[in-house]
Structure formats: structure tokens, C-alpha cells
Amino acid sequence: MEKINLTVLVIFICLAILPTLRAIGYFVELRKYKRYEGNTIAKVIEIRENVFYGHNAKMTIYYLTFEYTVEEKHYKEENKWGYGNEIWYPLGSEVRICYNKKNPYKFVVSGEENHWKKILCYMALFSIAAWIYIIYGVIHDVFF
């Protein structure tokens, strides 16, 4: 039996857990398009940007605040998922949203389903590859 470097194993497990959790989050977000039955038009009224600096890189995440009306009640909510490095909807633009009829503060922007599906596929593939590597590349060598 070979001796395994525990630090390497922990790093690989973390690298597998993080995209797995992200994939679950994207799956939950994607399901909202089927669960949220209400829809209306929302207007982008504010754009907040968060800037992150990395190794020779700058990344900007844009968070859009939407204003919309449901049954004559006005709502003003920021989309919890940001848009990376580009603004998908300029200030003042109108988009269709799907909202939760029980809690209209919860909404998703219509037409972004394919975006979520694409990200979910990438995260799922990366997660599966990482877990296969851990199981067959690390654990298998030690125990079998």
C-alpha cells in the first residue's frame, strides 16, 4: 500500500466539492423557471458593480436592480446572480421576468434558461471528472 499525501487528497476533494455545490445551485436556479408561474415586465433601474482583482486580471460582476409591478404593488429588487464582465441589460431596458406568485420578491429573468443550462453542464462535467480522478486516481491506487 502506497503512502498518500493527505494534503493533496484534501485539495482534490475541495476542488471536487466546490463545483459540485455550484452545479447544485445552478440546478436549483434552473428549476425556478418551471416553478415561478407569474410573469411581468421589469425595468432595469440600477446597476451595481463589484470589481475583483486577481493575478494580472480584473473581473467585474454587474448586479442589476429591477423594478416591476405585480397586482398593483411595486417591487424593487436586485437580481442575486450577477453578470460577469458585461452588462446584459442596459440601464432603462425592459425585460420579462418570472416571479414566485406566493412571494413576488423572488424572480428570475426570462430567456436566461440556456445560460443556466450551459453553466450547469460545465460544472457537472468538471465535478464528475474531479470525482472520477479522486476515486480512481487517488483512492484506487491506495486501497486496491
Long-range contacts (C-beta under 8 A, 24 or more apart in sequence): 1-142, 1-143, 2-141, 2-142, 4-138, 4-141, 4-142, 8-138, 9-134, 9-138, 12-130, 12-133, 12-134, 12-138, 13-134, 15-130, 16-127, 16-130, 16-131, 16-134, 19-123, 19-126, 19-127, 19-130, 20-123, 20-127, 20-131, 22-123, 23-120, 23-123, 23-124, 23-127, 26-116, 26-119, 26-120, 26-123, 27-120, 29-81, 29-108, 29-116, 30-113, 30-116, 30-117, 30-120, 32-98, 32-100, 32-106, 32-108, 33-98, 33-108, 33-110, 33-113, 33-116, 35-100, 36-98, 36-99, 36-100, 36-101, 36-106, 36-107, 36-108, 37-98, 37-101, 38-70, 38-98, 38-99, 38-100, 38-101, 38-104, 39-96, 39-97, 39-98, 39-99, 39-110, 40-68, 40-69, 40-70, 40-96, 40-97, 40-99, 41-68, 41-94, 41-95, 41-96, 41-97, 42-66, 42-67, 42-68, 42-94, 42-95, 42-96, 42-97, 42-107, 42-109, 43-67, 43-68, 43-92, 43-93, 43-94, 44-89, 44-90, 44-91, 44-92, 44-93, 44-94, 44-95, 45-76, 45-91, 45-92, 46-78, 46-91, 47-87, 47-91, 48-78, 50-82, 59-84, 59-85, 60-84, 60-85, 61-85, 62-86, 62-87, 62-88, 64-88, 64-89, 66-95, 66-97, 66-107, 66-109, 68-97, 68-99, 68-107, 70-99, 70-104, 73-104, 75-104, 75-105, 77-105, 77-107, 79-107, 79-109
